[in-house]
Amino acid sequence: MTTLSTETRQTALVVGASRGIGLGFVQHLLSDDRFGTVYGTYRRPEAARELLALAERFPQLRCLPMEVTAEETMAGAIAAIQARTPQLHRAVYCVGVLHDGDFQPEKSLRQISSENLVRSFQTNAVGAVLLAKHLLPLLKHDQPSVFAAISARVGSIGDNRLGGWYGYRASKAALNMLIKTAALEYARRSPNTTLALLHPGTTDTRLSEPFQRGVPPEKLFPVERTVAQLMAVMDGLGPADSGNFFSWDGTRLPW
Ligand SMILES: NC(=O)c1ccc[n+]([C@@H]2O[C@H](COP(=O)([O-])OP(=O)(O)OC[C@H]3O[C@@H](n4cnc5c(N)ncnc54)[C@H](OP(=O)(O)O)[C@@H]3O)[C@@H](O)[C@H]2O)c1
């Protein structure tokens, strides 16, 4: 196997790297010889111990604070990356919320609240398009780059047969529309960048943990498997695929 020199290695950013799929991406990227510097974002140091411990072992990992509902923290993190590098090759938005204490997915219209809907939209959808806004200068260069947002199959309007989970479903549908729209603008302004929406499959993380009963073991992926599958999907994408919604096996999902 040829070893790439530091200068020819790609740079990557993982947003929402404190745990779950995001942390898995950081671990994968650190062991992938094609990548040099990896940036990973977290909200609170006390909730990101594993990520911060990794940075002590791997000097090529740089951790940056980012709360995606506070745009100034996003601008600050991106400015810190720009101070070190003019270009990113891969960026993955892994932030998402489905439940958190009293905040639970709605089973019925009775449980709808505007506050919870806004929280789902801000975290799952708005943060990703703000990231697309701030990342354009870093993704725009003469080499291929990929910006993927982790969506969810339950955000497919055409595939919605069960109902429930109003806020999560609608925020993922909004995420899909926002990134599709950003992909059309990127095609004009940064034609070497591919934007993609990725469904990871049910993955064993804190987000899915309360809902894993009834999921057959072969359909509950360990994080490492999910990340390897999504990296393979991203590796196979080019600008002609930009703005589409893909499942973990590379197949296209209906909107
Ligand atoms: N797991 C599944 O089965 C599954 C299935 C379909 C789609 N997905 C999607 O995959 C993505 C990753 O989910 P996961 O399973 O890895 O979930 P997870 O383990 O709960 O991780 C969620 C991540 O989002 C971060 N986050 C939440 N709110 C944030 C905010 N306001 N600002 C910055 N970061 C924030 C969390 O940071 P803190 O540690 O600071 O809270 C954490 O790093 C999500 O978009 C999710 O919807 C997951």
The ligand as a Tripos MOL2 file, in Angstrom:
@<TRIPOS>MOLECULE
LIG
   48    52     1     0     0
SMALL
NO_CHARGES

@<TRIPOS>ATOM
      1 N1        -29.0090    5.9770   15.3620 N.am      1 LIG1
      2 C1        -29.9180    5.7260   14.4330 C.2       1 LIG1
      3 O1        -30.5160    4.6360   14.3710 O.2       1 LIG1
      4 C2        -30.2260    6.7580   13.3890 C.ar      1 LIG1
      5 C3        -31.1490    6.4160   12.3780 C.ar      1 LIG1
      6 C4        -31.4480    7.3660   11.4010 C.ar      1 LIG1
      7 C5        -30.8180    8.6110   11.4300 C.ar      1 LIG1
      8 N2        -29.9450    8.9190   12.4450 N.ar      1 LIG1
      9 C6        -29.3310   10.2450   12.4240 C.3       1 LIG1
     10 O2        -27.9340   10.1210   12.5440 O.3       1 LIG1
     11 C7        -27.3920   11.3190   13.1440 C.3       1 LIG1
     12 C8        -26.4660   10.9220   14.2910 C.3       1 LIG1
     13 O3        -27.2770   10.3020   15.2970 O.3       1 LIG1
     14 P1        -26.6900    9.3350   16.4190 P.3       1 LIG1
     15 O4        -27.4670    8.0920   16.3340 O.co2     1 LIG1
     16 O5        -25.2000    9.3010   16.3460 O.co2     1 LIG1
     17 O6        -27.1840   10.1330   17.7170 O.3       1 LIG1
     18 P2        -26.4990   10.5100   19.1090 P.3       1 LIG1
     19 O7        -25.5890    9.4330   19.5780 O.co2     1 LIG1
     20 O8        -27.6240   10.9280   19.9760 O.co2     1 LIG1
     21 O9        -25.5970   11.7880   18.7190 O.3       1 LIG1
     22 C9        -26.1810   13.0160   18.4110 C.3       1 LIG1
     23 C10       -25.0990   14.0530   18.2600 C.3       1 LIG1
     24 O10       -25.7170   15.3150   17.9820 O.3       1 LIG1
     25 C11       -25.1210   16.2940   18.8480 C.3       1 LIG1
     26 N3        -26.0330   17.4020   19.0600 N.ar      1 LIG1
     27 C12       -27.3520   17.3500   19.4220 C.ar      1 LIG1
     28 N4        -27.8410   18.5970   19.5000 N.ar      1 LIG1
     29 C13       -26.8310   19.4390   19.1680 C.ar      1 LIG1
     30 C14       -26.7160   20.8540   19.0490 C.ar      1 LIG1
     31 N5        -27.7560   21.6560   19.3030 N.pl3     1 LIG1
     32 N6        -25.5100   21.3910   18.6820 N.ar      1 LIG1
     33 C15       -24.4550   20.5940   18.4460 C.ar      1 LIG1
     34 N7        -24.5070   19.2500   18.5410 N.ar      1 LIG1
     35 C16       -25.6690   18.6970   18.9010 C.ar      1 LIG1
     36 C17       -24.8560   15.5170   20.1220 C.3       1 LIG1
     37 O11       -23.9680   16.2600   20.9310 O.3       1 LIG1
     38 P3        -24.0340   16.1690   22.5770 P.3       1 LIG1
     39 O12       -23.2280   14.9360   22.9350 O.co2     1 LIG1
     40 O13       -23.4140   17.4440   22.9920 O.co2     1 LIG1
     41 O14       -25.4850   16.0510   22.9540 O.co2     1 LIG1
     42 C18       -24.2690   14.2400   19.5320 C.3       1 LIG1
     43 O15       -22.9130   14.4510   19.1560 O.3       1 LIG1
     44 C19       -28.6070   12.1560   13.5700 C.3       1 LIG1
     45 O16       -28.8590   13.1210   12.5920 O.3       1 LIG1
     46 C20       -29.7400   11.1490   13.5840 C.3       1 LIG1
     47 O17       -30.9970   11.7480   13.3640 O.3       1 LIG1
     48 C21       -29.6280    8.0200   13.4090 C.ar      1 LIG1
@<TRIPOS>BOND
     1     1     2 1
     2     2     3 2
     3     2     4 1
     4     4     5 ar
     5     4    48 ar
     6     5     6 ar
     7     6     7 ar
     8     7     8 ar
     9     8     9 1
    10     8    48 ar
    11     9    10 1
    12     9    46 1
    13    10    11 1
    14    11    12 1
    15    11    44 1
    16    12    13 1
    17    13    14 1
    18    14    15 2
    19    14    16 1
    20    14    17 1
    21    17    18 1
    22    18    19 2
    23    18    20 1
    24    18    21 1
    25    21    22 1
    26    22    23 1
    27    23    24 1
    28    23    42 1
    29    24    25 1
    30    25    26 1
    31    25    36 1
    32    26    27 ar
    33    26    35 ar
    34    27    28 ar
    35    28    29 ar
    36    29    30 ar
    37    29    35 ar
    38    30    31 1
    39    30    32 ar
    40    32    33 ar
    41    33    34 ar
    42    34    35 ar
    43    36    37 1
    44    36    42 1
    45    37    38 1
    46    38    39 2
    47    38    40 1
    48    38    41 1
    49    42    43 1
    50    44    45 1
    51    44    46 1
    52    46    47 1
@<TRIPOS>SUBSTRUCTURE
     1 LIG1         1 GROUP 0 **** ****
